[in-house]
Amino acid sequence: MSGIQVKNLYKIFGDNPQDALKHVMNGVGKAELLDKHGHVLGLQDINIDMPEGGIQVVMGLSGSGKSTLIRHINRLIEPTSGQMLVDGVDVLGMGKEELRQFRANKTSMVFQKFALLPHRTVQSNVEYGLEVQGIGASERTERSQKWIDRVGLKGFEQNYPAQLSGGMQQRVGLARALATDAEILLMDEAFSALDPLIRTDMQDVMLELQTELKKTIVFITHDLDEALRIGDKIAILRDGGMVQQGNAQDIILRPADNYIRDFVKDINRARVLRIDSIMTESTNDKGPELPGTMRLDEATRTLQEAGAKHAKVMDDSGKQIGSISLAAMIDSIVEKVELTGDATF
C-alpha cells in the first residue's frame, strides 16, 4: 500500500511563476496576484497526510484548487514549489522513465467525463491500462473480465461507450482503473456528472469494493454530502488554500470558520455524526450496548424501540468506552455548531 504526503505545495499559473511566488510568500493573495501581477494562484502552501489504504476527500467550490491538487500526485501538472511524496519518494523529482512506470503501475485515474475510448468496446477499454503495462492478451482478458463482472457490467463486454448510460460508462472507467491493480486510485469529480440516484449507486459500488481492496483513494468533489459519506479524511480548499481538514465528525462539530459553517449548516447531522463523537467518558450508565461507530439516527431509534434513555458505547473489541443519553443525542442533532477558529470570511 502507498501513503501520500503533500508538503508545502504551491502552484502558480503564468509566464513567470517563480517571480510570482515571491509575491505570494510576501503576503500577496489570489485576487491581488492576478490584478497586479497577471498570475493565477492555483495552490498555496498545501500540506496533507493522506491515509494509506483509506479515502482522502479533497473538496471545495469551483476554482478552489482541488483538481489542480490531484493532478500533482501523478504529475500531470508540474508544481511551482513543494513536495509530493509517495512511500517517501518525491514524485516531483522522478525522471522521465521512472515517472512513466509510476503512472502505469502505481496510480490509476477515474475522470468526471469518463474519458473512455469511443472506438473500443467495454472489454477493450478496461484492458487499456493492462496493454500499457505490457500484459499479455490472455491475462488481459481474464483480469478485465473479473472487474467487468465486479462492477456489474457482465453481458456488456462487446458494447461501445455510446451504447451505455452515463452510470454504466463510469462503471467502465472504474473497472479500467481497478484492472491495473494500482495501489493509488485518483478520482477527479468521478461521480459528479451522474444523476443523483446513479451517483449514490456508484458511491455504494466504490465503498463496497474499498472494504475489500483497501486502496489509497484520493477523491475530488464539490459536494459535501458525498464527502461526508465516503471520506475517511476530508480536506476543504478555498481559493487555493487549505481551510480545514479532519474527519466528518471534526468538520461538522468543529468548523474552522464561517466558510465551513456555511457548508455544514444544512447537513442532516443525525445521518453523519457517530455516537462516539458526542459520548461522555462515564462507564456507569446502564442500558443497551451500542457500537461507537453507530450514527445518531440509528442510535436514537434503537433506544426509543428499547424504551431506554441511556446506552453504553462500545469499541470494536466489545469494551465499553463511554456512555450516551437519548437527550444528548437529540440535542446534538439540532444543536448549533461552535466555531473553532476565526469566524470571519
N, C-alpha and C positions, 0 to 999 in steps of 0.2 A: 504494500500500500504506500501511498505518497501523501506527505503533508506539504502544504504550501504556505510560505511566508512572504508577505508583501512588506517591504521595508522602505520607508521614505520615498515613495514613488511619486514622481512628478511627470506630467505630460503637458507640453505647451505646443500648440499648433501655430505655425507661422514661418517666416523666412529666416528668422534668427532666434530660435528658441533658447539658446544658451544665454544670450544677452537679456531676453525677456525674463528668464529665470532669476536673474539678479534682481530685477524689479520686484518679482514675487517674494523673494527672500527678504526684501526690504519693506514688505507690508502692502504691496500693491495688490488689490483684489481683482476679481474676474472682470467686472464691468470697466474699471479704470484701465486694466491691461489692454482691453480691446479698444476703448475710446482713445487712449493716449499713445499706445504703442503698437496697435494693429495686430495683436496676437491673441489667441484664444487659450484660456487656461482650462485644460481638459481634466487634469487631476492635480491635487495639491497635497503633498505630504501624506500619502495613504499608507497606513500600517494595519495589516490584518494577519492574524494567525488562523488559517483555515483548517478545520478539523480533518485529520486523516480518517478516511472511511466514513465521513459524515457529509451532511448537506449544508454548505455555506450559501446563504442567500445574500445577494447584493441588490438592494432596491433603491429606487429614487424616481423622481419625475423625469420627463424628457430633458436632456441636457445636463443631467446630474453627473455624468461620467461613468455610469455603470457598465455600458457596453465597451467603452474605451478601456476600462479596467480589465475586463475578462480577456480582451484581445492582447493584453500584455503577457498573459500566462503562457500562451504558445507563440508569442512574439509576432503576431500578425501586425501589431503596432510596436514601433520602437520607442522606448522611453526617452524623456529628456534627462532624467536623473533617477537613481534609486536602484533597488534590487528586487528580483522575483526569484525566490528560492524554492526549488522542488527537491525534497530529500537533501537539503543543504547545498544543492548545486544551483548557481545563479544562471537561470535560463538566458539572461541578457548578455552573458559572457560566452555563450556557446558559439562555436564555429559553424560554418555552413552545413557540413555533413552531420555533425552532432545534433544540430537543430532539426535537420531533416529526419533523423532517426527518432528524435524526441517527439516530433509531431506525428510520425507514422505509428509509433508503438506505445507511447506514454499517454497521449491525450486523444480524445475524440470530441467532436463538437456537434451540437444539435442547434439548428438555426430557426429563427422565427418564421421565415418564409420557406421552410422545409429544405430548400437547396437540393432537391432531387434532380437527377439527370433525366430529362424528359424522354430521351430516346432509348433508355434502358428499362427493362421490366423491374418489378419489385425485387425479384431474386437478384438480378444483376446490380441493382442499386445497393442492396445490402452487402453484396460481395465486393463492392468497390474498394473499401479500405483494406480488405484482405489481399486484393490484387496489388495495391501499393506496397503492402508488406512482403510481397513475393510468395504468398501461399499458393500451393498447387491447386488445380481445378477441383479435384475430388474433395479435398479438405475444405475448400471454399464453399462448395455446395452443401456439405454436411453442416458446417458451422452457421452458414446463413440460414439454412432451413430451421435449425434449432431456434434462432432468435425470431424468425418469422412466426414460428409456432407460438413462442412465448409472448409476443405482443398481440396475438390474436388475429393474425393475417393468413392463417393456413387456408389454402384454396385460392389465394390471390397472387401466387408466385409469378404468374405469367402476365398479369395485368400491368399496364403502364400508368404512371402517375396521374395523367389526365383522366383516367377511368376511376379514380379513387376520390373519396370525400377528403376534406381538409384533415379531419381526425385520423383517417387511415393513412394519409400521406405522412403525418407526423409520427405515426407508429413505424412507418418505414424508416424515417430518419432516426428514430430511437434504436431500432433494430440494427441499422447500419453502424451506429456509434458503439453499440454493445458487442457487435460481432468481432471487432478488432481486439477485444479483451484488454483495452487500455485501462489503466488504473484511475485516470482522471477524466471525468466527463464534464465538459463545458457546455452549458445550456443557456443560450442568449435569447431571452424572451421566447422560449421554446413553445409555450402554450398560449401566448397572448393573441395569436391570430385566430384562435378557435372559439366557437360558440361556448357559452358558459357550461352547459351540460357536458359537452365533449371535453372541455378543459378540465373539469372535475374528474372525468373518467381517465384522462391521461395522467393526472396527478396520482390517482389511485394505482394505475399501472406502474408508474415510476416508483412510488413508495413500496409497493409490493415487491418489485424487483430489488430495490435497495435493501430491504430487510434480509434478503439472501446474499446479495453481491457485495455490499459494503464498499461501494465505490467512493472515491473522493469527488463529490459533485459540487461544482460552482454554478449556481442557478441565478440568472438575472431576471428581475421582474420589476414592474412598476406598481404591482397590485399587493397591498398589504395583507389582504385575506390569504392570498396564495403564499406569501412569505411566511406568515404565521403558521400556516397549515403544514408546510413541508420543511421549514428550515430548522436545523439543529442550532445554527447561529445565524444572526441577521446583522448585516451592516447597512446603514442607511446613509446615502450620499446626498449632498446638496451643493450645486454649483462647483462640482469637482472636489469638494472637501468632505471629510468624514464628520457626520453629525452625531451618530450613536451606533454602538454595536453591542450585542448581547443576545440572549435567547428570547423567546417570545414573552416569557414572564417578565424579564427585565424591561423590554420595550413598553409593555402595557402598564406595568405597575410603577415604573420609574422613568418616564420620558425625560430626555435631557433638556428639552426646551419647548417653546410653544409650537415650533415647526413639527416636532414629533407628536406633541399632544394633539395637534390638529389631524395628524394621520390616524391616531388611535381612537378618537372621540366617538366614532360610530361603530366600532368593533363590538361584536357580541362577546363580551368578556366571559360569559358562562361557558362558551364553547372553546375558549382558548386557555384560560387560567387553570392551573392544576392546584389541587388542594395542598400539596407540599410547599407551594409558594406563599400561602397565607396561613399555614398552621401555626399553632403555638408549640413550644418545646415541652409542654406538660405531657406526662405519660400516665396521669392518674385517672383520666376520664374513662368511663365505661361506654359500651356501645359497639356497633358493628366495626369490623376491621376493613379499612379501605386502603387500596394502594395509593401511594403518594402521587403517582402519575395520573390518577383519575381526574377528569375535568369536573368543573363545578356543576355543570348541568346534570351530569351523570350522578355526582355525589349527592346533590340536593334531592334528586328523585329517589335515590336509594334510601336516604334517611327518612324521607316522607313515607315511603312504602313500608318501612320498618317501624314507623311510629317512634323514631328516635330523634333526640335533639343534639346528640354528640356522637362522635366516632373516633376510633383510633386510626392514626395514619401510619401505614407500614411501608418499609422499604422492600426492595426486590427479594431480600433474603427472608422476609417474614418478621423482621424485627420492628418493634414499634419505635417510631422516630418523632412522634408528636401527636397532637390532638386537634380536632376541628369541631366547631359547633355549627349547627344549621343556621343560626343567626349570623355568624361571622361570614358564612358563605353568601348568604343573601345580601349582606352589607357590601361585600366585595363585588358582587355583580352590578350593583347600582352606584357604588362609591365613586366620587370624583377623584381622579388620579392627582398625585402631587408631583411637582417638578423637582428634578434632582439638581438642576443647574440654572444657568442664566435663563430667565423667562422672556428674553427679548428676541425679536427676529433679527 
